[in-house]
């Protein structure tokens, strides 16, 4: 019998590595553990099974596959994780959320959304490795052309990244262009180029098709997605993971937007005075053209 992982982080790493070879029900259970590790330590197995739409036995089978005698033994690793993360430090927040839930109606919805967004942003930053972010920035700065691709809900995210980044970096372009398809706009992509692709569950086949085309042409790919188990994370040269969990029918993009804004801040910092000069020149042209009713404060270039 294989030796069971000794920490929550090791469990998540083992599940991520084994994910592609798991049957669908175990993949669903594994994805929930990977994406929501705190829940494992505080929620019952049956609650997680309901949220994941699988039979509770899937979590038991998954635990045994990792070398645990049963689910409870695996869950203990995550209880330690919750304590180590200082969950008790969120008592004031938890009390407020409980009060909102008790009121019901719109107040409960407000509380649920506040909890989801706050947790996503917090976990989104916790998931990031500074060296990985710096490596992503260096790839963006060194590329001949950086194509930024997002479809559906990811379209506005990709477009916002380009809209802000273009002030300092002229080699960043958004795709697809109006009336076009992603693969059409990648007709000239090559080894010196970079594709930054965004897709979230359910993952867009057009986005993944563009990723595969770019890789066949020798371009590098940075994938921004919601899970280490997503097909984009598996196919990209580098994946940046950001949670999008929400209690509603739509995904929350707040944490993804925070990550993109952080990337732009790091890009400008790493590019130095030349990038700052381009931003100032961009702003001066807008000001001279009369685009603003009043001179905007720093950081308010709309």
SEKOLMAR-334010 format. One record per atom (N, C-alpha, C): residue in one letter; x, y negated, z. Coordinates in steps of 0.05 Angstrom, whole numbers, plus 32768, in hexadecimal, padded with zeros to 4 digits. Atoms other than C-alpha are relative to their C-alpha. Example, Ala and Ser with C-alpha at 12.3 -4.5 7.8 and 13.67 -1.06 7.14 Angstrom:
BEGIN
A801280188000
A80F6805A809C
A80127FE88000
S7FF080187FFF
S81118015808F
S7FF17FEA800E
//
This chain:
BEGIN
X801180188000
X800080008000
X80127FE78000
X7FF080188002
X801B7FBC7FEC
X7FFE7FEF8019
X7FFF80117FE9
X802F7F8B8022
X7FEE7FE77FFC
X801380168003
X7FF97F56802D
X800E7FE68004
X7FF5801B7FFC
X800A7F0C8026
X7FFC7FF6801C
X800080077FE4
X80197EEC8069
X7FF57FE48005
X800B801B7FFC
X7FFF7EA5805D
X7FEA7FFB7FEB
X801580088013
X7FC57E83803B
X800C7FF97FE5
X7FF380078019
X7FF47E668008
X800980187FF0
X7FF77FE8800D
X80107EAB7FF9
X7FE9800F7FF4
X80187FF3800B
X7FCA7EC77FF0
X7FF87FF27FE6
X8008800F8018
X7FB97E907FBE
X801480057FE9
X7FEB7FFA8014
X7FFB7E9C7F99
X7FFC801C7FF4
X80037FE48009
X7FEE7EE77F95
X7FE780027FEF
X80187FFF8010
X7FA77EDD7F7C
X80037FF27FE5
X7FFB800E801A
X7FBE7EAB7F47
X801080117FED
X7FF07FEF8011
X7FF27EDB7F2E
X7FF180187FF5
X800F7FE88008
X7FC27F167F2C
X7FE67FF97FF0
X801B80088009
X7F867EEE7F11
X7FF9800C7FE5
X80067FF7801B
X7F8A7F007EC7
X7FF9801D7FFE
X80057FE48001
X7F887F4A7ED6
X7FE9800A8011
X80167FF97FEF
X7F4D7F497F05
X7FE680037FF0
X801B7FFF800C
X7F067F5F7EF1
X7FF07FE78006
X800E801A7FFD
X7ED37F267EEA
X7FF77FF9801C
X800A80067FE5
X7EB47F2C7F2F
X80177FF88013
X7FE980067FEF
X7EF87F2C7F51
X800D7FE57FF7
X7FF6801A8009
X7F0E7EF27F25
X7FF07FE9800C
X801180147FF5
X7ED27ECA7F3D
X80067FFB801E
X7FF980027FE4
X7EE37ED97F86
X801B7FF38004
X7FE5800B7FFE
X7F2D7ECA7F7B
X80017FE37FF9
X8000801D8008
X7F1F7E887F58
X7FF57FEF8017
X800B80107FEA
X7EF57E717F93
X80147FFD8017
X7FEC80017FEB
X7F2B7E837FC5
X80177FED7FF8
X7FEA8011800A
X7F617E617F9B
X7FF87FE28000
X8009801C8003
X7F387E227F90
X7FF57FF4801A
X800C800A7FE7
X7F187E1D7FD6
X800B800E8018
X7FF47FF07FEB
X7F497E3A8008
X7FF67FF9801C
X800980077FE6
X7F2E7E138043
X7FE5800E8007
X801A7FF37FFB
X7EE97E32803A
X8004801C800A
X7FFC7FE47FF7
X7F067E788044
X80038002801E
X7FFB7FFF7FE4
X7F1B7E67808A
X7FE97FF88012
X8016800B7FF0
X7ED97E4780A0
X7FE5800B7FF8
X801A7FF5800A
X7EA27E698077
X8000801F8001
X80027FE38000
X7E887EB0807B
X8004800B7FE4
X7FFD7FF38019
X7E957EE28044
X7FE67FFF7FF0
X80198000800E
X7E4B7EE48033
X7FFA7FE47FF4
X8003801B800A
X7E497E98802C
X80117FFB7FE7
X7FEF80038018
X7E847E997FFC
X7FF580107FE9
X800B7FEF8016
X7E637ED27FD5
X7FE97FF27FF2
X8016800E800B
X7E247EA97FCC
X800A7FE97FEE
X7FF58017800F
X7E4C7E6C7FB5
X800D80097FE6
X7FF17FF58017
X7E737E987F85
X7FEF80117FEE
X80137FEF800F
X7E377EC07F6C
X800B801C7FFB
X7FF67FE58001
X7E597F037F7A
X7FF6800F8019
X80067FF07FE9
X7E4B7F3D7FA9
X80167FFC8015
X7FEC80037FEB
X7E6E7F357FED
X801780147FFE
X7FEC7FEB8002
X7E937F767FDF
X80177FF87FED
X7FEA80098012
X7EBB7F527FA9
X80167FF48010
X7FEB800C7FEF
X7EE07F2C7FDF
X800F80168010
X7FF37FEA7FF3
X7EED7F6D8004
X8014800E7FEE
X7FEF7FF38014
X7F097F8E7FC6
X80187FF07FF9
X7FEA80128006
X7F337F527FB7
X801580008016
X7FEE7FFF7FE9
X7F517F527FFD
X8010801A8000
X7FF27FE68000
X7F627F9C7FF8
X801480027FE9
X7FEE7FFF8017
X7F827F927FB4
X801A7FF18007
X7FE8800F7FF8
X7FB27F617FD5
X800F800D8017
X7FF27FF27FEB
X7FC47F93800B
X7FF47FFD801C
X800D80027FE7
X7F957F7F8043
X7FEE80188005
X80137FEA7FFA
X7F6B7FB38068
X7FE37FF87FFA
X801B80098006
X7F2E7F88805E
X80007FE17FFD
X8002801D8004
X7F147F418052
X80087FF08019
X7FFB80107FE7
X7F187F2B809B
X801E7FFC8004
X7FE380037FFD
X7F637F38809C
X800B7FEA7FED
X7FF880158012
X7F6C7F0C805F
X7FF67FE58009
X800B80197FF7
X7F3F7ED7807C
X80107FF48016
X7FEF800A7FEA
X7F6C7ED180B9
X80167FEE7FF6
X7FEB8011800C
X7FA27EB4808C
X7FF67FE47FFC
X800C801A8006
X7F737E7C807A
X7FF77FF18019
X8006800E7FE7
X7F5E7E6E80C1
X80197FF2800A
X7FE7800D7FF9
X7FA77E6080D0
X80057FE87FEF
X7FFD80168013
X7FA87E348092
X7FEF7FE88009
X801180167FF8
X7F6D7E0A80AB
X800B7FF28018
X7FF4800C7FE8
X7F8D7E0080EF
X80197FF07FF9
X7FE8800E8007
X7FCF7DED80D0
X7FFB7FE77FF1
X80078018800F
X7FAD7DBB80A3
X7FF37FEB8011
X800B80147FEE
X7F8F7D9980DF
X7FE37FF97FFA
X801B80068007
X7F467DA180CD
X7FF27FF08016
X800D800F7FEA
X7F337D868112
X80047FE27FFD
X7FFC801D8004
X7F4E7D4280FB
X7FEA7FF37FF1
X8016800B8010
X7F107D3A80D1
X7FE67FFF8010
X80187FFE7FF0
X7EDF7D3B810C
X7FED7FE87FFB
X801180178004
X7EC67CF48101
X7FF180037FE5
X800C7FFC801A
X7EBA7D0380B8
X7FEA80158001
X80137FE97FFE
X7E987D4580C8
X7FE67FF7800F
X801780097FF0
X7E6B7D2380FC
X7FEE7FEF7FEF
X801080118012
X7E557CEF80C9
X7FF180107FEC
X800D7FF08014
X7E467D238095
X7FE98010800C
X80157FF27FF3
X7E1E7D4B80C6
X7FE87FEE8006
X801680137FFB
X7DF57D0E80D8
X7FF17FFA7FE6
X800D80058019
X7DE77D00808F
X7FF080187FF7
X800E7FE88007
X7DD37D488083
X7FE680038010
X80177FFE7FEF
X7DA37D4580BE
X7FEA7FED7FF7
X801480138009
X7D807D0980A0
X7FF1800A7FE8
X800D7FF58017
X7D707D308061
X7FFD7FEC7FE9
X800580118017
X7D5C7D14801D
X80197FF37FF4
X7FEA800E800D
X7D897CE07FFE
X80187FFE8012
X7FE980027FEE
X7DB47CDA803C
X8010801A7FFF
X7FF17FE68001
X7DC57D248038
X801080027FE6
X7FF280008019
X7DD77D1D7FEF
X80197FEF8001
X7FE980137FFD
X7E037CE17FFE
X8016800E8010
X7FEC7FF37FEF
X7E267D098035
X800E80177FF2
X7FF57FEA800F
X7E307D468009
X80147FF67FEA
X7FEE800B8014
X7E4E7D1C7FD1
X80197FF4800C
X7FE8800C7FF3
X7E7B7CF68000
X801380158009
X7FEF7FEA7FF7
X7E957D37801D
X800F800D7FE9
X7FF47FF38017
X7EA17D557FD8
X80167FEF7FF4
X7FEC8012800C
X7EC57D187FBC
X80187FFD8012
X7FEA80047FED
X7EEF7D0D7FFA
X801280198000
X7FF17FE87FFF
X7F047D567FFC
X801080047FE6
X7FF27FFC801A
X7F147D587FB1
X80187FEE7FFE
X7FE980138002
X7F407D1A7FB4
X801680088012
X7FEC7FF87FED
X7F637D317FF2
X800F801A7FF7
X7FF47FE78009
X7F6F7D787FD8
X800E7FFC7FE6
X7FF380068019
X7F807D5C7F94
X801D7FF68003
X7FE5800A7FFB
X7FBB7D367FB0
X80118015800F
X7FF17FEC7FF2
X7FCF7D6F7FDF
X800B80167FED
X7FF87FEB8013
X7FD37D9F7FA3
X80187FF77FEF
X7FEB80098012
X80057D737F7E
X801C8003800C
X7FE47FFF7FF9
X804F7D7E7F80
X800E7FE87FF3
X7FF48019800B
X80767D3D7F78
X801380067FE9
X7FED7FFA8016
X80AC7D5E7F4E
X7FF180087FE7
X80107FF98018
X80777D7B7F20
X7FF47FE87FF3
X800B8019800B
X80577D377F18
X80167FF07FF1
X7FEA800E800D
X809B7D187F08
X8008800E7FE6
X7FF97FF28018
X80A97D4F7ED6
X7FEB7FFA7FEA
X801580078014
X80667D417EB4
X80047FE47FF5
X7FFB801C8009
X80777CF67EB2
X801780007FEC
X7FE97FFF8011
X80BB7D057E93
X7FF9800B7FE4
X80097FF5801A
X809A7D2F7E5D
X7FF07FEC7FF0
X800F8015800D
X806A7CF77E4E
X80127FEA7FF5
X7FEE80168009
X80A17CC37E4A
X801280087FE9
X7FEC7FF78014
X80CF7CED7E1E
X7FF280097FE6
X800E7FF68018
X809A7D057DEC
X7FFE7FEA7FEA
X800480128016
X80957CE67DA7
X7FE47FF48000
X801C80087FFE
X80497CE47DAA
X7FF380118016
X800F7FF27FEC
X801D7CF67DE5
X7FE37FFF7FF9
X801D7FFE8006
X7FD87D0E7DD1
X7FF180068019
X80107FFC7FE7
X7FA47D097E09
X7FE580097FF7
X80197FF3800A
X7F697D387DFE
X7FED80068017
X80167FF87FEE
X7F287D3D7E24
X7FE67FFF7FF2
X801A7FFE800D
X7EE37D537E0D
X7FEB80018016
X80167FFF7FEC
X7E9F7D4D7E2F
X80067FEE8017
X7FFB80107FE7
X7EA77D367E77
X801C7FF78002
X7FE480077FFF
X7EF27D347E6D
X80077FEA7FED
X7FFA80148014
X7EED7D037E33
X80067FE5800D
X7FFC801A7FF3
X7EE67CC57E5F
X80197FFF8011
X7FE77FFF7FF0
X7F1F7CDC7E8C
X80187FFC7FEE
X7FE980028013
X7F4E7CE57E50
X80017FE47FF5
X8001801B800C
X7F377CA37E32
X800A7FEB8014
X7FF680137FEC
X7F437C7E7E74
X801E80018003
X7FE37FFD7FFD
X7F897C9B7E7A
X800E7FF17FE9
X7FF4800E8017
X7F997C827E33
X7FFC7FE28003
X8007801C7FFE
X7F767C3F7E3F
X80147FF18012
X7FEE800D7FED
X7FA37C2F7E7A
X801D80047FF7
X7FE47FFA8007
X7FE37C517E62
X80097FF17FE8
X7FF8800E8019
X7FE37C2D7E1E
X800B7FE58006
X7FF4801A7FFA
X7FF47BEC7E41
X801E80018002
X7FE37FFE7FFD
X80397C077E4E
X800C80147FEC
X7FF57FEB8011
X80407C427E1E
X7FF180037FE6
X800D8000801A
X80307C3C7DD5
X7FFE801C7FF3
X80007FE5800D
X803D7C867DC6
X7FEB8012800B
X80167FF07FF5
X80007C9E7DEE
X7FE77FFA7FEF
X801880038011
X7FC37CAA7DC1
X7FEA80138009
X80167FEF7FF8
X7F7E7CC57DD1
X7FF580117FE9
X800E7FEF8014
X7F5E7CFF7DAB
X7FE9800E800E
X80048004801C
X7F2D7D107D8E
X7FF87FE37FFA
X8009801A8009
X7F237CD07D67
X7FE380027FF7
X801B80008008
X7EDD7CBC7D52
X7FFD800F7FE5
X80057FF28019
X7EC17CEB7D1D
X801480167FFA
X7FEB7FED8005
X7EFB7D1B7D26
X7FFE80178014
X7FFD7FEA7FED
X7F0C7D5D7D48
X801C8000800B
X7FE580007FF4
X7F477D697D77
X8015800B7FED
X7FEC7FF48011
X7F6A7D967D46
X80077FEF7FE8
X7FFA80128017
X7F637D627D0E
X80157FEB8009
X7FEE80157FF6
X7F877D2E7D39
X801B800B8008
X7FE67FF47FFA
X7FBF7D607D48
X800E800A7FE6
X7FF57FF78019
X7FCF7D6A7CFE
X801E7FFC7FFE
X7FE380068002
X80147D4A7D07
X800F80078019
X7FF37FFA7FE7
X80247D657D4C
X801880127FFB
X7FE77FF18003
X806A7D827D53
X80108003801A
X7FF07FF97FE9
X80A27D967D81
X80077FE88012
X7FF980177FF0
X80B07D4F7D99
X7FE87FF4800E
X8019800C7FF6
X80687D437DAD
X7FF6800E8019
X800C7FF57FE8
X803F7D507DEC
X7FE27FFD7FFF
X801D80017FFE
X7FF67D617DF5
X7FF88001801E
X800C80007FE5
X7FD47D4D7E37
X7FE380077FFD
X801B7FF78004
X7F947D757E38
X7FF18003801B
X80107FFE7FE8
X7F5B7D727E6B
X7FE780117FF9
X80197FF28002
X7F247DA57E73
X7FFA800E801B
X80097FF67FE6
X7EFB7DBE7EAE
X7FE980147FFB
X80147FEB8004
X7ECD7DF97EB9
X7FE47FF57FFA
X7FF87FEB8013
X7EAB7E0D7E8C
X80137FF57FEB
X7FEA800B8010
X7EEA7E047E62
X7FF97FFE7FE2
X80088005801C
X7EE27DE67E1C
X8012800F7FED
X7FF07FEF8014
X7EF77E157DE4
X800F7FEE7FEC
X7FF280128013
X7F087DD97DB7
X801A7FF6800C
X7FE780097FF2
X7F3A7DC07DEB
X801580168000
X7FEC7FE98000
X7F5A7E057DF2
X800A80067FE4
X7FF67FFD801C
X7F5D7E0B7DA6
X80157FEC7FF9
X7FEC80158005
X7F827DC97DA3
X801A8006800E
X7FE87FF97FF1
X7FB27DE17DD9
X801080157FF1
X7FF27FEA800E
X7FC27E217DB2
X800C7FF67FE6
X7FF4800B8019
X7FCD7DF97D72
X80197FF18007
X7FE980107FF8
X7FFC7DC97D95
X801880128007
X7FEA7FEE7FF8
X80247E037DB3
X800B800F7FE8
X7FF67FF38018
X80297E267D70
X80137FEE7FF0
X7FEF8014800F
X80477DE67D53
X80197FF88011
X7FE880057FF0
X807A7DE47D8C
X7FFE7FE98013
X800480167FED
X805C7DAA7DB4
X7FFD800B801C
X80047FF97FE4
X805B7DAC7E00
X7FE47FF88008
X801C80057FF7
X80187DAC7E25
X80007FFD801E
X800680047FE3
X80067D8F7E69
X7FE280038002
X801C7FFB7FFC
X7FC37DAA7E80
X7FF77FF4801A
X800C800A7FE8
X7F987D857EB2
X7FE5800E8003
X80177FEF7FFE
X7F627DB47ECC
X7FF98004801E
X800B7FFD7FE5
X7F3B7DCB7F0A
X80098018800F
X7FF97FE77FF3
X7F5A7E0E7F19
X8019800C7FF4
X7FE97FF2800A
X7F9B7E347F13
X7FF880187FF0
X800A7FE8800F
X7F707E6C7EF6
X7FF47FF87FE5
X800D80088019
X7F557E427EBC
X801280087FE8
X7FF07FF98018
X7F6B7E557E75
X80137FEA7FF8
X7FEE80168007
X7F897E107E6C
X801980018012
X7FE97FFE7FEE
X7FB67E197EAA
X801280177FF7
X7FF07FEA8008
X7FCD7E5C7E8F
X800F7FFB7FE6
X7FF48004801A
X7FDD7E437E49
X80127FE77FFF
X7FF080188000
X7FFB7DFF7E59
X801D80058009
X7FE47FFE7FF7
X80467DF57E62
X80027FF6801D
X8002800A7FE4
X80347DCF7EA2
X7FE37FFA8006
X801C80057FF8
X7FF27DCD7EC7
X7FFF7FEF8019
X800680117FE8
X7FDA7D987EF8
X7FE380078008
X801A7FF67FF7
X7FA07DB37F21
X7FF37FEB8012
X800F80137FF0
X7F6A7D867F3E
X7FE4800A8004
X801A7FF57FFA
X7F297D9B7F60
X7FEA7FEE7FF6
X801780108009
X7EE57D857F44
X7FE6800A800D
X80177FF57FF2
X7EB67DA77F76
X7FEC7FEB8007
X801680117FF8
X7E727D877F82
X7FE880108007
X80187FF27FFA
X7E317D9C7FA2
X7FEA7FFC7FEC
X801480068014
X7E0B7D807F67
X800580107FE6
X7FFE7FF18019
X7E027D9A7F20
X80177FF77FEE
X7FE9800B8010
X7E3C7D707F05
X801A8002800F
X7FE67FFF7FF3
X7E867D737F13
X80087FE48009
X7FF680197FF7
X7EA77D3D7F3B
X801C7FFB7FF4
X7FE78006800E
X7EDF7D1B7F14
X80117FEC8010
X7FF280147FF0
X7EF67CEC7F4C
X801D80078005
X7FE47FF87FFA
X7F347D147F5E
X801180017FE7
X7FF180008019
X7F477D1D7F15
X80087FE37FF8
X7FF9801C8006
X7F437CD27F0A
X80177FF68012
X7FEB80087FED
X7F6E7CC77F48
X801B800B7FF7
X7FE77FF48009
X7FA27CF77F2C
X800A7FF27FE7
X7FF8800D8018
X7FA37CD57EE8
X800B7FE48006
X7FF6801A7FF8
X7FAB7C917F08
X801B8001800E
X7FE67FFC7FF3
X7FE47CAC7F32
X801680067FEB
X7FED7FFB8016
X80067CC77EF3
X80087FE67FF2
X7FF98019800E
X80027C837ED2
X80127FEF8012
X7FEF80107FEE
X80207C617F10
X801C800C8000
X7FE67FF38001
X80597C947F10
X800E7FFB7FE6
X7FF48005801A
X80647C8A7EC6
X800C7FE47FFE
X7FF6801C8001
X806B7C3F7ECC
X80187FFD8012
X7FE980027FED
X80997C467F08
X8019800D7FF4
X7FE97FF2800C
X80C67C787EE3
X800A7FF37FE7
X7FF7800D8019
X80C77C507EA3
X800F7FE68005
X7FF080177FF9
X80E37C137EC7
X7FF67FE67FF5
X8007801C8008
X80E57BCA7EB2
X7FF47FFE7FE5
X800B8002801B
X80D67BD87E69
X7FE280048000
X801D7FFB7FFE
X80917BF47E7A
X7FF27FE8800C
X800B80177FF2
X80847BBA7EA9
X7FFE7FE97FED
X800080168013
X80967B897E72
X7FEA80037FEB
X80157FFB8013
X80667BAA7E41
X7FE57FFB800C
X801A80057FF2
X802D7BA77E74
X7FFB7FE28002
X8003801D7FFD
X803A7B5D7E80
X7FFA7FF37FE5
X8005800B801A
X803C7B4F7E35
X7FE380077FF7
X801B7FF88007
X7FFB7B767E2B
X7FEC7FED800E
X801180117FF0
X7FDB7B4D7E62
X80007FE37FF5
X7FFD801C800A
X7FF67B0B7E46
X7FF07FFC7FE6
X800F80028019
X7FD77B197E01
X7FE37FFF8005
X801D80017FF9
X7F937B277E1F
X7FF97FE5800C
X800580197FF3
X7F977AE97E4A
X7FFF7FE97FEB
X7FFF80158015
X7FAB7ABE7E0E
X7FE880017FED
X80177FFD8012
X7F727ADA7DE5
X7FE67FF8800D
X801880087FF2
X7F407AC37E19
X7FEE80178008
X80107FE87FF9
X7F2A7B0A7E2C
X7FF57FFF801D
X800880007FE4
X7F227AF77E75
X7FF37FE58007
X800D80187FF5
X7EF47AC57E98
X80137FF28014
X7FED800B7FED
X7F2A7ABC7ECC
X801880127FFF
X7FE87FF08000
X7F717AD47ED3
X7FFD80178014
X80057FE97FEE
X7F6C7B1B7EF0
X801780038013
X7FEC7FFA7FEC
X7F907B2E7F2F
X801080197FF7
X7FF07FE98006
X7FC77B627F2C
X7FF1801A8004
X800E7FE67FFE
X7FAA7BA77F1F
X7FE47FFF7FF7
X801C80028008
X7F697B8D7F02
X7FFE7FFA7FE2
X80008004801D
X7F777B917EB7
X7FEB80127FF4
X80167FF0800A
X7F337BA97E9F
X7FFF80017FE2
//
